[in-house]
Amino acid sequence: MSDATEEARTAVTEGEAGATQSAPGTDDAGRPADSPAPAPERATSGTAASRAAIEGAATQAAPGWAERAGSLLARHWLFAAVLAAAAALRAVVMLGYPPVMWFNDSYRYVSDAIHLATSPSRPSGYPFFLRLLLPFHSFTLVAALQHLMGLAIGAGIYALLRRRRLPAWGATLAAVPVLFDAYEVQVEQQVMSDALFMLLVTGAVVLLCWDDRVSVPVAVIAGVAIGYATVVRSVGLPLLVVVAVCLLVRRIGWRPLVALVVAGAIPIVSYMFVYYLQHGRLGTADSAGTYLYGRVQSFANCAVMKPPASLAPLCDPRPPAQRPIAVEYIWSPSDPLWKFHQGLFAPRVNALAQRFAARAIEDQPLSYLRAVAADTWRAFGWNHNVNYDRQTNVLYLFSDPPPQIPPGSGWKALRAFQPGLGQTRAVHPFAGFLGAYQRQVYLHGTLLGLMLLAGLGGLVARWRRWGGLVLLPWAVAVVLLVLPMATSGFSYRYTLAVIGPASIAAGLAFARGDGPREQDRGGRRRGDGATGGNRADPEGSDRGERPASPITRTGDVRYGGSAGGGPNT
């Protein structure tokens, strides 16, 4: 409190004390003993005025929003500067490649958004998001919101790690890959589901690691985010189970655990019901068998498998080394699935492909494991070697000229979303800068591997607590890395979703603990306030104990790590 407030308070105290000293022959108010008592409001008018002076001084001393914002920037100046640079980079992307960039899947996403359709080839949670933006008729708005998602992911990583007492430079460093990776920024500019998926998954991880104990409302919000992520990209399907198991290991209690599972199931079950109404089958898509078929064709040998006659047409006579790579296999006209002339994702074709893939894995399990391991290991290579076909390579790059919307790609739906179609333009000098930037600035796979190793080290260091808080983000990162390699094949785009959870896991591995910051623990060592902490173990919260949120002095609230406490800044 300011000096002005203290002086006003002292004046009132002295005035009240003086009023209690009565002269002989007078009452307590200093009047003759036989005089009539004044009206109550007159007797208290001086006190009321004095108290008003106190309140006015206190109000004048209270910091305004500008002062609070300045204080916040002063405490987090390093991250604020980094975040501003990341926002400037995204502005350059929007100026260099307006209005958006396109991928092969983009056109179907827009068409499904216009017609509110569910696709048999992939879940349609992202088209539902696009549908919300349809009244604005702007692809530029789509790109802007997705860039804001990328910035929000970086801010969430930083805020969580600062709360968990990682130094400001360390928390900022953990957010840098998400904020500046060129491939991350490029996919935010595309009409693709990746940015929304990454926001939902990383946001859920941040919420569930924010406090040692997870409240029911937080569990509900995180559950809905994970459930919706599942219907945005199929790779999210096992995440609800993975997260639930990690929280069960953390022993958060049955109420938040049940709340998370039920809330997460609601978007999934609702989507499956809509899919049933449109396709007559419960599910989120009819593509798992087709994609897995492409995966196994990198090693499948029918001479070893000896498939039945019903599956024999799916055999590829070419040696595996001469076949297209796994993620490109099903899109090649040489793919035996095209012989059926029913569509790659027709129920019958998907079922046959599923049976063939299952038999290949059963008969050649070591070959399957080698293929998955090879693609997973490729994610840790130092350089990004984009080696698809020439037409596909440019979709992953800031290229000049940029990929154009080909004829017959749902032009009617694209024009319905935004008049004028939305062909991408390369605007110089911004496009030239971004091309050079992408060749140099991205998260090298080796660094991603080191981040996962750091998270693993954090798990080992906390083995008595089954990994503690590090377990959840590390497990999510590993699942998001390995599952696409096991079910579809390698793509650098698939590894982008790993960066957020891996950054959190690595940061938590180096964090000094899960409870209050150092200055708050100092009060507990001196015995200030009712901390409820373990005096023999000032790092008790890092060993599984829940730190209290102590009140050390009247009006001086210091936040700990308990549920509902504010972030430690």
N, C-alpha and C positions, 0 to 999 in steps of 0.2 A: 504494500500500500504506500502511496506517495506521502511526502512530508506534509502537504496541505491537509490531507485527510487526518494524519496523526495530530496536527495542531488543532484542528476542529474538534477532534475527539477529546483532547486534553482540556480545551476550553470548556466543553460541556461538563466534563468530570469535575473541574474546579468549581464551575458555577453551581452544580448540584451540591457539592460538598459545602460551599459557602452558604447555600440556602438553608442547610440543616443547623447552622449555628445561630440560635435565636437570642436576641437581647433580653434582659430581665424585664418582666411584665408584658412580654409579647408571646404570641403563639409561634408555632414552627415556621410560619410564613413571614414573621417579623411584624405582624399587625398587633394593635392593642388586643388584649385578651377578650374584652367585651365587645369588640367590633363584629359586625355580621360577616359571615363567610362570603367571599365573592362567588360568582358563577363558575362552574367547573372549567368552561372553555377559557376564561381569563386566567385561571390559575395555571393552566398548562400551555399558555400561548408562547411563553419564552422557551420552554423545553422543546415544543414542536418546531419553533424556528431554528433552534440549535441543531435538532436532528435533521432538519431539512438542509442545513449547511453541510452536515456530514455527508448526506446522500449526494448533494451536488458536487462536493469535492471528490467523492469516490467515483461518481460518474465521469467527472472530468479527467480523473487519473486513469480510467479504464482504457486499454488500447483499442483503437478502431480497427476496421477490417484491413486497411492499408498497412497499419503497423504490424498486425498479425501476419499478413502475407509477407511483409518484409522480413519478419523474424523467421518465418518458415523457409524462405529462400536463403537466408543467412545460414541456417542450420544444414540445409541440403544444397548448397551452392554448386557442388561438384556434379551431382546428378542432374540438377536443373540445367546446367550448361550442356551436359551430354544429351538430355532429352530435347533441348532446343535444337541441337545439331541434327538429331534424328528426325525431328519434325521438318527441318529445312531440307534434308535429303528426300523425304517423301514429297515435299512440295516440288522439288526438281523432277521427280518421277512423274508427277501429274502434269507438269509443264512439258516434259519431254515426250510423253506417249499418251496424248489425250485421244478420246475420253477414257478408254480402258484398253487393256490388252486381252487377247483372246487365246483360249486353249481349245483343244478338240471337244472337251466336255462342256464348254461354256454355252454352246448353242442349245443343247438339250436342257440345260439348267433354266435358261430364259424361257424356252417353250413350256416347260413344266410349270414355271411360275405363272405364265399367262393363262394356262388352261387348268391350273390347280390339279395337275396329274402326278401320280406316283410312278416312278420309272422302274422297270424290271431289272435294269442294269446297275443301279446304285440307289441308295436311299435318297429321298427328296426333301430332307430337312432344309437344305440350302435354298432350293426354290421357294419354300415357304417364307424364308427371310426376304428373298427378292420380291415376293408378292407384296410384302408390307411396304416396299419402296415404290411399287408401281404407280401410285397416284402422283409421284414427283416426276415420272418420265425422264429420268436422268441416270445414265451410266456413270457420269462424273460423281454423283452422290454415292453410288455403290463403292467406287474406288476410294473416295474420301473416308467413308465410314470404315472400310477395311484397313486403311492406313491408321485411323484412330485406334482400331483394335490392336494393331501391332504396337503402338505407343502404350496402350493400356497394359499389354502383357509385360512390357519392360518395366513400367511403373509398379505393377503388382509384384514382380520379382524383387525389385529394390525395396519396396515397403516391407515385405515379409522378412527379408534378410536383415534389414535394419532393426526391425522389431525383435528379431532373434539375436541381436547384439553382434552382428557382423559389422566391422568398421565401414565407414561410408565409402572408402575407396574399394573395399572388397564387394560390397553390395552393388556398387556402380559397375564394377568389372563384370559381375555375373549377369547384368542386364544388357551389356554391350552386344553380345552375339545376336540377340533377338532384334535389337534396335538398328543394327548396321549391316547385317548379313545381306548381300546383294540379292541372293535368290529369295530370301524372305521378303524383301521389299518389292521384288518383282511380282511375286505371287499375290501380294496384296493389291497390286494394280490390275490383276486378272479377274475376270468373272469366274471365280473358282471358290470352292468351299473351304479351302485350307485356312484362311485367316479366321473365319468364324469358328472352325473346329478347334484351332489352337487357342483362341480366346476362351472357349468353353472349358476345355480340359485344363489349361494352366490356371484359369480363374478358380476352378473347383479345387485344385491342389493348394492354391494360396489360401482359400477360405478354410480348408480342413487342417492346414498347418499353422493358422494364425494364432490359435490358443491351444494349450495342452489338452484342455477339455473342450469337446465340440458340443455346442448347444443344439437343441432341436431345430430352431429356425435356421441356423447355419447349415445343418445337415440337410434340411429340406432344399435350400437354395442350391447347395452343391449337388444334391441328388438330381434335381431338375436339369442342371447344367450338364451333368454326365449323361443323363438319359437323352437329352436333346442332341448332344454330341454323337450319340450312337446312331441317330437317324440323319445326321449330317454326313458322316462317313462311316462305312461299315467296319473299319478298323477299330472303331470305338466300342464294338459289341461286347468284348469281354471286360471293358473297363469298370463297369459297375461291380462285377464280381471281384475284380482285383482290388478296387478301393475298399469294398466292404471287408475283405479279408485283412487288409492292412489295418483298418480301423479296429477290427476285432482283436488283432494282435496288440494294438495300443490300449485296449481295454477302456474304450470311451464310454461304455455303458450301453444297455440294450435299447433305451429310448432313442437316442440319436442314430444308432445303427439301423433300427427298424425304420425310422423316419427317412434316412438316406435311401434305403432300398425301395421303400414304397414310393417316395417322390421320384426316384430314378426310373421306376417301372412305368410310371404314368405316361411320359412321352412315348416310350417304346410301345406299350400296349395300345395307346391311342393311334399311333401310326400304323401298327399292324392291323387294326380294325379298319382304318381308311384303305389300306392296301387290299384287304379282303373285299371291301365293297367294290373296288375298281377292277380287281383281278380274280376274285373268287378263291384266293388262297391266303392263309395266314402267313405273314412273313414281312420282311422289310425289303426284299428284292429276290430275284430269281437268277442270281449271277455267281454264287459262291462256287458251284461246280465248274462253271466255264472258266473262271479265273484260276482255280486250282489246276484245271487241265493244262492251261498254259504254263503254269509253274512246273509241273512234272514232265512236260515235254522237253525240258532241258536235259533229261537223263533217261526217260522212259524207253525201254527196249522190249518190243513185243516178243522177241525170241526168248527172252527170259520170263516175261509175264505170262505168255500163252493165254491170251484173253479168250473168252467165249465168242461165238459167232456174232452175238449182238453188239459186242464192243470192238470187233476186228476192224470195222471201217474207220475207227478213230486212230489206228496205228499210222505213224508217219514213217515211210520207208527210208527217209534220209537219215544219215548218222546225226547224233545230237549236236556235234560241232558245226554242222551245216544248217541247222535250224535257226530261226530268229530267236532273239533273247526272250526270256520268259514274259516280260511285261508287254512285248510287241507281238508275241506269237499269235494270239487269237485274232489280232487285227490284220494279219497277213492273209491274202486270198488263198495261199497254199495251205492254210489251216484246214485239216479234215472236217472240222465242224461246219464249214461252209457247204459241204456236200449235201447237207440235209435241207437246205433252202427254206428253213423255218425261222431263221434269225438266231443269233448267237445266244440269246437269253430266253428263248422259248422254253417252256417248262420241260418238254421232252428232251430237248438238246441239253439243257442244264443238268437234268437227271442222269443222262448217259455220260456226260463229261464227269460228273461227280463219281459215278461208279468206276470209270476208267482210272481217274486220279487215285481213288482209294486203293484200287488193285495195284497200281504202280508203286505206291508207297508201301503197301504190305509186302510186295515181292522184291522191292529194291530199297529197303529202309536206309541202308548206309549211303546209297546214292542220293537219296532225298536229303539226308542230314548233311552230306557234303555240299549239295547245291545251296541249301539254306545257309550253311556256315560260310560258304564262299561269298554269297551276296551280302551277308551281314558284315563280313570282314572288309568287303569293298567299301562300305560306308565309312571306314576309318582311314582310307587312303588320303594322302596329303592334298592332292589336287582333285578338282572336280573334272572328270573326263566325261563329257556328254557325248556318248557314242551310240545314239539311236540312229535311225535313218535320217537322211539330210533334211527331209521335210519336218521331222519331229524335233530335231535339235534346236531349231530357231524358236520353238515354243518356250524353251527354258532360258532364253537369253534376251538381253536388250539388243535386239538386232536392228539393222538399218539396210533395207526397208523392213518394217515389222510385218508379222504375219497378217494377212488380210482374210476377211470372212469370205469363204468360197461360195460360189453359187449353190443353191439348194440346201443351205444350212439354216433353214427356218427363218428366212428373211422377213416373212410376214409377222412372226412373233417378235423378232428384234425391233421392227418398226413400231409394233404395238407398245413395246416397252419404252422406246425413245424414238421419236420421229427423226429420220435421217440416218437410220441404220447403226451408226456408231463405228465406222471403220477407223482403225488405229492409224495415227499419223506420227511420224518421227519428226520432232521439232528440234532444230539445232540452235544453240550449241549444247542444249541439255542432253539430247540423245547421244551425242558423241562422248560427253563426259560420263554418262551412265554405262556405256559400253566399256570404256576403259576402267571404270570403277569396278564393274563386275568381274573383270579379269584378275583383280587384285584383292578385293575386300569381300571375303566370305569366311564362314567358319570352316576351316580345314577339318577334314574328317579325323585326322590324328588328334586335334584338340578336342573334338567331341568324344573320342575315346578316352582321353585323359580326364574329361569331366565325369564320365561314367565311372572311371577308376577311382576318382576322388570320392564320389558318392559311395562306391563299394567300400572304400576305406572308412568312411563314416559309419557304415553299417557294422563293420568289424569292430570299430572302436566302441560301439554301443551294443555289443552282442548280448550283454546282460538284459537289455531292454528290447531285444529282438530288432535292433536297428533304430529304435526311437522314431523321431519325426522323419529321419532320412529315408526310412523304408518306403513310405508312400510315393514321394516323387521319383525315387529311383526305380521302383517297380513299374510305375506308369511309363517312365522313359524306356525301359527295357522292352516292355510289351509293345509300345508304339514303334520300336526299332525292328524287333524280330518278327512280329506278326505279318507285316506286309511281305517280308522276304519268304515267309513260310507259305503264304496263301496266294501270292501274285508274282512277286519278283522284285528286283531292285529298281529304285528310282530315287534320284536325289530329292525330288519333291516330297517323297514319303519321310525322309529324314528331318525335314523342317519341323514337324510336330514334336520331335524328340528334344529340340533345343531348350524349350521352356522348362519342362520338368527336370531335364538333366542339369540345367543351370541352378535350379532350386536345390536339387540334391547335393551338388558340389558345394554350394554356398552354405547349406546347413551342416555339411561335414566339417567345415572350418569355423562355424559359429561358436562363440564362447559359451553358449548355453541356451536353454529354452525359456529362461525366466527373465526377471527384471534386469536392467542394465547395471553397470558397475557402481554408479553413484548411489543407486537405491539399495544395493547389497551392503554398501558401507554403513548405512544406518542400522541395518540388522546386526552387524558385528558389534556396533556400539550400544545396542539395546534400545535404539530410538524407536518408539512406537510399537504397536501391537502387530508385529510382522507375521508371527506364526511360523517363521522360518526355522531351519535347523541350524543352531548356533555352531555346531561342530562341523557343519558342511555347508559353507556359503554357496556352493555350486549345487545344492540339493536338487533344484529344479531340473538340472541337467541329468540327474540320475533317476528321474521318474517322479519326483515329488512336484506337487502343484504349488507354485509360489503364490503368496498372498498379495493383495493390493493394499499396502499399508497406508495409513494416515499418520504421518509422523508428527504433524502439528496441526492445530486448528486452522482450517482453510488451506492446508498444504497437502494436496492429494498427490501421491506418487504412484504411478501405474505399474502394476506387475504383470504377470503373464496369465492371470485368471481370466475366465470367460467373461466377456463383456468389457474388458479393459481397453483403453485406447492404445494406439501404437506408441512404442518407445522411440521417440525421435531425438 
